[in-house]
Amino acid sequence: MKTTIKREEILAPLQQVIGAVERRQTLPILGNILLKSTGGDISLTATDLEIEMVASISAKGKDDFQTTIPARKLLDICKALPESADINFTVDDSRVSLTSARSRFSLASLPAKDFPGLDEITFLQSFSIPQSQLKSLFDKTSFAMAQQDVRYYLNGILMEISPGKIKLVATDGHRLALSETSLDTGVDEDKQIIIPRKAVLELSRLLESGDSPANCMLSQNYLRVETSTLVFTTKLIDGKFPDYQRVIPVDGNKIMEVSRETLKQSMSRIAILSNEKYRGIRLTLSSGNLSIQANNPDQEEAEEELQVDYTESDMEIGFNVTYLIDVLNVLNSEKVQVKLKDSNSSAIISDSQDESSLYVVMPMRL
C-alpha cells in the first residue's frame, strides 16, 4: 500500500498533533501516531489517553490502509527533508518505508488495531467561538493554574458557560486569574467544566489568532474543540472547583493607577535582588508615590520610586514579585489599576479601562 504526501502538507499537521505524544509513556504505542488513509484522505491521530488530536490532509494515492509510526522520528525526518519534497509512504506488515528523492527511511510500526481510541462520546451541548477569542481567554488566565497540586481540581482551568457569557478562572491558591467574554452560547443554564492543564496549554498553542470558528462540544466527561484543520478532544477533570467569588475582595478602597510598562520594568529590575526562593518585594505607598524595595540573605538591596495616581493613606504591603510580573505580562493596557485594603488583604489588579479580566494576588509577610 502506497501513498505520496508533500512535505509541507504533512509537516504542519504533524506539528499540531505532536503535543499529545508523551516522551515517556508506559505503552510503547502511545509514542506512535495513527496514520489512516481513506479514499485519498489521510488522518493523523495522537493520544496520551487523556487528550486526543486528529489532523487531516489530502494525499496522492487511493489505497486504504492504517498503521502507526513513531511520532517524533517521523516529525524529525519531515523537518530534515528539503522544502517542497514529495514523501512516498509504503506500508508493509511491520514496517513503513519513506522515500524522498535519494533519501530512504524504514521505520518500525505497530498494529493499528492496538492503537487506543477514546470511548464513544455523546455530546450534550455545543457552541461556537472565534479562535482568537478563545485563545485570548486561555492566554489571560492559564499562567495562574496550579502545577501538580494535590488539590487536583486546581491543575486546570474552570470554564463557566452561561447563556450570554464564557468565563475562565484559574488559581493555584496564591493568586487567581479571571477573564470573560460576551458570547451567545445557546445554553439554557450555567454549566461549569474543569479543563486539564495540558489540554489548556495545547489549545493555547494550537488556536489561531484569526476569527475562524472553534466549535466546542461538551459531554459529561469530555470537551471537543473542532477547527478547520484539527479535532481536539480532552477528558475533563472530575471535581468541584472552589467558590472563586469568595476570594475576590469587594472592599478594597485604596486605588492606585500607574503605567503598566513602567511598573513592569521597575519590578523586573527590583526582582534581580529579591530572595531567590521567596521572591518577596515590599511596596510602600504614599500620596502620588510608590516605592518598591527588595533584599536578599546576602544583605543586598534594591529600591526604586515611581510616580503614581494615589491619594489615600500611606500603607506598606509585600508580594511575590513573580506573581505581579505574570499579571503585568498578560495585561495589554496602557495603565493598570491596583485595588488594596490593607497589608493583610489580597490586591485586585486590572486594566483601568476594561473590566473583562481581573487578577487577585495574595500578600506576603516580609
Backbone torsions as a table, in degrees:
resi	resn	phi	psi	omega
1	MET	NA	129.8	-173.1
2	LYS	-131.9	152.8	170.6
3	THR	-156.2	158.0	-179.0
4	THR	-124.2	131.9	-179.1
5	ILE	-132.6	137.6	175.2
6	LYS	-71.8	143.4	-177.1
7	ARG	-53.7	-47.2	-176.6
8	GLU	-63.8	-32.3	-175.5
9	GLU	-75.2	-26.4	178.8
10	ILE	-96.6	-23.4	-175.5
11	LEU	-65.6	-46.8	-177.2
12	ALA	-62.7	-50.4	177.8
13	PRO	-63.9	-32.5	175.9
14	LEU	-61.9	-43.2	-179.9
15	GLN	-67.2	-28.0	176.6
16	GLN	-69.1	-50.1	-170.9
17	VAL	-83.1	-12.7	-174.0
18	ILE	-62.3	-23.6	-179.3
19	GLY	-63.4	-21.3	179.3
20	ALA	-83.6	-9.4	-176.2
21	VAL	-90.5	114.4	179.1
22	GLU	-75.6	140.3	177.2
23	ARG	-70.3	-35.1	177.7
24	ARG	-118.0	115.5	179.5
25	GLN	-134.9	152.5	-179.9
26	THR	-78.9	-31.0	177.7
27	LEU	-100.5	119.2	-178.5
28	PRO	-55.3	-33.5	-175.7
29	ILE	-68.3	-18.7	177.3
30	LEU	-71.9	-12.7	173.7
31	GLY	-85.2	-2.3	179.9
32	ASN	-105.4	162.3	167.7
33	ILE	-109.7	150.1	176.7
34	LEU	-88.3	119.2	178.4
35	LEU	-104.4	116.7	-174.4
36	LYS	-129.2	124.6	-179.3
37	SER	-111.3	128.5	177.2
38	THR	-136.5	109.0	177.8
39	GLY	58.9	33.4	178.2
40	GLY	94.4	-18.4	175.8
41	ASP	-90.1	134.9	-177.9
42	ILE	-116.7	133.8	174.3
43	SER	-112.5	142.0	175.9
44	LEU	-113.4	122.3	-177.6
45	THR	-121.9	132.5	175.4
46	ALA	-131.0	145.7	179.8
47	THR	-151.5	154.2	170.2
48	ASP	-121.1	18.0	-177.5
49	LEU	79.0	-13.8	175.6
50	GLU	-104.6	-41.4	175.4
51	ILE	-124.1	153.5	177.9
52	GLU	-136.1	134.4	177.2
53	MET	-124.2	134.7	178.5
54	VAL	-128.4	121.4	176.0
55	ALA	-117.8	147.9	-176.9
56	SER	-122.2	146.7	176.4
57	ILE	-143.7	162.4	174.3
58	SER	-99.2	147.6	-177.7
59	ALA	-137.9	162.7	175.3
60	LYS	-91.2	110.5	-177.7
61	GLY	145.2	134.0	-175.1
62	LYS	-104.1	0.8	-178.8
63	ASP	-67.6	134.7	173.3
64	ASP	-92.2	129.7	178.1
65	PHE	-159.7	167.7	171.0
66	GLN	-149.9	141.9	179.6
67	THR	-157.4	171.5	174.6
68	THR	-122.1	141.8	-174.8
69	ILE	-129.8	142.2	175.0
70	PRO	-53.5	117.9	-168.1
71	ALA	-65.5	-49.9	-173.6
72	ARG	-72.6	-32.2	175.8
73	LYS	-65.8	-42.4	178.5
74	LEU	-62.8	-42.6	179.2
75	LEU	-63.4	-44.5	-179.8
76	ASP	-63.3	-38.9	177.8
77	ILE	-63.9	-46.7	-178.9
78	CYS	-63.0	-38.5	178.1
79	LYS	-64.6	-36.5	-173.6
80	ALA	-80.3	-19.5	-179.8
81	LEU	-74.3	155.4	-179.6
82	PRO	-64.0	154.3	175.9
83	GLU	-61.0	149.0	178.3
84	SER	65.8	12.5	179.2
85	ALA	-73.0	146.8	170.4
86	ASP	-91.1	135.5	177.8
87	ILE	-113.5	121.0	177.9
88	ASN	-96.1	124.0	178.5
89	PHE	-102.8	128.0	173.5
90	THR	-122.3	120.7	-174.2
91	VAL	-105.8	121.5	172.8
92	ASP	-113.0	-169.6	-174.5
93	ASP	-60.6	-49.5	-174.4
94	SER	-126.0	8.5	-179.7
95	ARG	-134.5	153.8	169.3
96	VAL	-126.9	122.6	179.4
97	SER	-100.7	135.6	175.4
98	LEU	-118.0	127.9	175.4
99	THR	-128.0	140.5	177.4
100	SER	-151.9	113.8	-173.9
101	ALA	52.5	-118.3	-177.6
102	ARG	-96.8	7.4	-179.5
103	SER	-96.6	141.0	177.2
104	ARG	-142.1	132.9	-179.5
105	PHE	-131.5	140.5	176.4
106	SER	-123.8	117.1	-176.0
107	LEU	-111.9	142.6	175.5
108	ALA	-73.5	137.7	178.2
109	SER	-119.3	164.0	175.1
110	LEU	-120.4	153.2	-174.5
111	PRO	-60.0	134.7	-179.7
112	ALA	-62.3	-29.7	-177.9
113	LYS	-65.6	-20.7	179.7
114	ASP	-88.6	-4.7	-177.4
115	PHE	-73.5	125.1	-175.5
116	PRO	-75.1	134.2	175.8
117	GLY	-116.2	162.3	177.4
118	LEU	-73.2	152.8	177.1
119	ASP	-62.9	163.0	175.8
120	GLU	-59.2	129.8	-174.7
121	ILE	-114.1	131.3	174.3
122	THR	-103.9	111.2	-178.4
123	PHE	-86.3	135.7	-173.4
124	LEU	-103.2	-29.7	-177.5
125	GLN	-142.5	155.5	177.0
126	SER	-150.4	154.9	173.3
127	PHE	-154.8	162.6	-179.3
128	SER	-120.1	140.3	-179.2
129	ILE	-143.0	139.7	176.1
130	PRO	-56.3	138.4	-177.1
131	GLN	-56.5	-41.1	-177.4
132	SER	-62.7	-35.0	-179.5
133	GLN	-68.8	-44.1	179.7
134	LEU	-67.8	-41.0	178.0
135	LYS	-60.7	-42.5	179.8
136	SER	-62.3	-41.2	178.4
137	LEU	-61.0	-44.5	178.5
138	PHE	-64.4	-45.1	-176.5
139	ASP	-63.4	-32.6	-176.4
140	LYS	-81.2	-11.8	-174.8
141	THR	-125.3	-24.1	-167.9
142	SER	-63.6	-26.1	-177.5
143	PHE	-64.4	-20.4	-176.5
144	ALA	-92.3	1.5	177.4
145	MET	-65.5	149.1	173.8
146	ALA	-75.2	159.1	175.7
147	GLN	-121.8	116.5	177.1
148	GLN	53.6	39.6	176.4
149	ASP	-77.4	143.0	177.0
150	VAL	-63.6	-25.5	172.5
151	ARG	-80.9	83.5	-168.0
152	TYR	-56.9	-27.0	-178.9
153	TYR	-70.0	-12.3	176.2
154	LEU	-87.6	-11.3	-179.3
155	ASN	-84.3	51.7	-178.5
156	GLY	179.3	-167.1	-178.1
157	ILE	-122.4	135.7	172.2
158	LEU	-79.7	125.1	171.1
159	MET	-109.0	119.8	-179.5
160	GLU	-108.6	117.0	-176.2
161	ILE	-109.1	120.3	176.5
162	SER	-124.2	170.3	-173.7
163	PRO	-52.9	-35.0	-177.5
164	GLY	-123.0	18.3	-171.6
165	LYS	-157.9	148.1	168.0
166	ILE	-119.6	130.2	-178.9
167	LYS	-128.2	135.2	175.5
168	LEU	-116.5	135.9	-179.3
169	VAL	-134.2	133.3	175.9
170	ALA	-133.9	142.6	176.2
171	THR	-153.0	148.0	173.9
172	ASP	-115.5	13.7	179.7
173	GLY	94.3	-18.5	178.9
174	HIS	-110.6	-20.3	-179.1
175	ARG	-152.1	161.3	-179.5
176	LEU	-140.3	138.1	176.5
177	ALA	-121.8	133.9	180.0
178	LEU	-134.6	133.1	176.2
179	SER	-144.3	140.6	-178.0
180	GLU	-139.5	158.9	177.9
181	THR	-144.2	145.8	177.8
182	SER	-75.4	134.7	-178.7
183	LEU	-161.4	134.8	174.5
184	ASP	-79.8	96.7	-173.7
185	THR	-84.9	-21.1	-179.6
186	GLY	78.9	1.6	178.7
187	VAL	-81.6	152.9	-176.9
188	ASP	-86.1	-33.7	-178.0
189	GLU	-140.9	161.1	-177.9
190	ASP	-60.5	141.1	178.2
191	LYS	-136.3	140.0	178.6
192	GLN	-119.4	133.6	172.3
193	ILE	-133.0	155.0	176.9
194	ILE	-115.3	116.1	-178.5
195	ILE	-92.8	127.5	-176.6
196	PRO	-62.6	154.2	-176.5
197	ARG	-53.2	-48.7	-177.3
198	LYS	-62.1	-40.8	179.7
199	ALA	-64.0	-39.3	178.7
200	VAL	-61.5	-48.0	-177.1
201	LEU	-65.6	-38.2	178.5
202	GLU	-68.1	-44.0	178.9
203	LEU	-62.7	-40.6	178.3
204	SER	-60.8	-36.3	178.7
205	ARG	-72.9	-37.0	-170.0
206	LEU	-87.9	-30.1	-177.4
207	LEU	-67.4	143.2	-177.2
208	GLU	-92.3	167.7	-175.7
209	SER	-88.3	-5.0	-177.6
210	GLY	-85.7	-171.3	-176.7
211	ASP	-96.5	8.2	177.9
212	SER	-62.9	145.5	-169.4
213	PRO	-77.7	149.9	166.7
214	ALA	-111.9	116.5	-179.8
215	ASN	-91.5	117.1	-175.6
216	CYS	-105.2	130.8	179.4
217	MET	-125.3	137.0	-175.4
218	LEU	-118.6	136.7	168.0
219	SER	-121.4	-171.5	-179.9
220	GLN	-61.9	-37.6	-172.6
221	ASN	-124.0	-0.3	-173.7
222	TYR	-134.4	152.9	167.3
223	LEU	-121.8	131.6	174.2
224	ARG	-119.3	132.9	177.1
225	VAL	-120.0	119.9	-179.3
226	GLU	-111.3	130.0	170.7
227	THR	-118.8	-176.7	-178.2
228	SER	-66.6	-20.8	-175.0
229	THR	-117.8	-6.8	-169.5
230	LEU	-150.8	144.4	168.6
231	VAL	-116.6	116.6	-174.6
232	PHE	-115.9	121.1	-179.9
233	THR	-124.0	134.4	178.5
234	THR	-135.2	144.3	168.5
235	LYS	-69.0	150.0	176.8
236	LEU	-97.7	156.7	176.5
237	ILE	-78.1	126.9	-180.0
238	ASP	-89.9	98.0	-178.3
239	GLY	-175.1	174.7	-179.8
240	LYS	-109.5	119.8	178.4
241	PHE	-71.0	142.3	180.0
242	PRO	-63.1	157.4	178.6
243	ASP	-70.7	94.4	-172.7
244	TYR	-67.6	-23.4	-178.7
245	GLN	-62.5	-27.9	-177.0
246	ARG	-70.6	-22.5	-177.6
247	VAL	-98.2	1.3	176.5
248	ILE	-90.6	111.5	-178.2
249	PRO	-61.9	140.6	179.7
250	VAL	-114.5	-4.5	-174.2
251	ASP	-116.5	23.8	176.0
252	GLY	-70.7	114.7	-174.7
253	ASN	-112.7	-0.4	176.9
254	LYS	-106.2	114.5	-173.5
255	ILE	-113.9	127.7	175.7
256	MET	-118.3	135.8	172.7
257	GLU	-120.4	139.7	-176.1
258	VAL	-155.7	155.8	175.4
259	SER	-61.1	126.3	-177.7
260	ARG	-60.7	-47.5	-175.5
261	GLU	-66.8	-40.4	178.8
262	THR	-62.4	-45.0	-179.8
263	LEU	-65.2	-41.9	-179.6
264	LYS	-62.6	-44.9	-179.6
265	GLN	-65.6	-40.2	179.0
266	SER	-62.8	-45.8	-179.0
267	MET	-66.1	-35.3	178.0
268	SER	-63.8	-37.8	178.6
269	ARG	-70.9	-46.2	-178.0
270	ILE	-64.0	-34.6	-177.1
271	ALA	-60.1	-23.9	-177.3
272	ILE	-58.6	-34.9	-177.6
273	LEU	-106.2	15.9	175.7
274	SER	-79.2	163.4	177.2
275	ASN	-60.2	124.1	-173.7
276	GLU	-62.4	-27.9	-178.4
277	LYS	-85.4	-47.5	-172.0
278	TYR	-98.1	-21.4	174.3
279	ARG	59.1	30.6	-176.2
280	GLY	-81.1	140.9	171.2
281	ILE	-132.0	156.9	178.7
282	ARG	-111.4	129.8	174.3
283	LEU	-105.8	126.7	177.0
284	THR	-117.0	117.6	-176.3
285	LEU	-106.7	134.4	170.3
286	SER	-140.6	175.6	-174.2
287	SER	-56.3	114.6	176.8
288	GLY	75.5	5.1	-172.9
289	ASN	-140.2	141.6	173.3
290	LEU	-127.3	126.5	175.2
291	SER	-109.3	128.6	178.9
292	ILE	-112.8	127.5	-176.5
293	GLN	-132.4	149.4	175.2
294	ALA	-146.4	151.4	171.8
295	ASN	-148.1	169.3	-177.6
296	ASN	-140.4	173.0	-176.9
297	PRO	-61.7	-15.7	178.1
298	ASP	-85.9	13.2	-179.9
299	GLN	64.6	24.1	176.0
300	GLU	-91.2	146.2	-175.9
301	GLU	-135.9	151.6	173.4
302	ALA	-139.4	143.7	178.3
303	GLU	-147.7	142.1	178.1
304	GLU	-145.9	143.8	179.3
305	GLU	-117.0	142.3	179.6
306	LEU	-128.8	148.7	169.6
307	GLN	-83.9	129.8	-178.8
308	VAL	-135.8	163.8	171.8
309	ASP	-87.5	102.4	-179.0
310	TYR	-155.3	127.1	-176.3
311	THR	-127.5	7.2	-177.2
312	GLU	-86.5	-173.9	-177.7
313	SER	-70.0	158.2	-179.3
314	ASP	-63.7	146.4	175.3
315	MET	-158.1	156.9	174.9
316	GLU	-122.0	143.0	177.7
317	ILE	-153.9	145.7	179.9
318	GLY	-109.2	147.1	178.3
319	PHE	-142.1	159.2	165.9
320	ASN	-75.3	117.6	-172.9
321	VAL	-65.9	-30.3	179.3
322	THR	-62.2	-40.1	-179.5
323	TYR	-63.5	-39.9	-179.4
324	LEU	-68.5	-42.7	-179.5
325	ILE	-65.2	-37.5	177.1
326	ASP	-57.4	-42.4	179.3
327	VAL	-66.3	-46.0	-178.4
328	LEU	-63.9	-26.6	178.6
329	ASN	-70.7	-32.5	-176.5
330	VAL	-93.4	-19.9	172.7
331	LEU	-75.5	144.2	178.7
332	ASN	-124.3	22.2	-179.1
333	SER	-84.7	165.4	176.8
334	GLU	-74.8	-39.3	-179.6
335	LYS	-123.2	148.0	173.5
336	VAL	-116.2	153.5	178.6
337	GLN	-115.7	132.2	178.1
338	VAL	-118.8	121.6	178.4
339	LYS	-102.9	128.7	-177.2
340	LEU	-130.8	155.9	174.2
341	LYS	-115.2	-59.8	177.1
342	ASP	-155.5	-177.0	-172.5
343	SER	-72.3	-9.6	-179.4
344	ASN	-107.3	2.4	-175.4
345	SER	-111.6	150.5	-179.4
346	SER	-65.0	154.0	177.0
347	ALA	-102.1	148.2	172.1
348	ILE	-109.0	125.8	179.0
349	ILE	-115.5	134.4	-179.4
350	SER	-153.9	167.8	171.0
351	ASP	-68.3	133.1	-176.9
352	SER	-67.8	-18.4	-177.9
353	GLN	-109.6	-12.3	-171.3
354	ASP	-133.1	120.7	-176.1
355	GLU	-98.5	10.7	-176.3
356	SER	-74.3	-17.8	177.7
357	SER	-130.9	139.3	173.1
358	LEU	-144.0	156.8	-174.3
359	TYR	-134.6	131.9	179.5
360	VAL	-111.5	128.1	178.7
361	VAL	-126.4	126.3	179.6
362	MET	-75.3	148.6	179.4
363	PRO	-79.1	165.5	175.8
364	MET	-116.8	146.8	170.9
365	ARG	-86.0	129.0	-178.0
366	LEU	-112.1	NA	NA
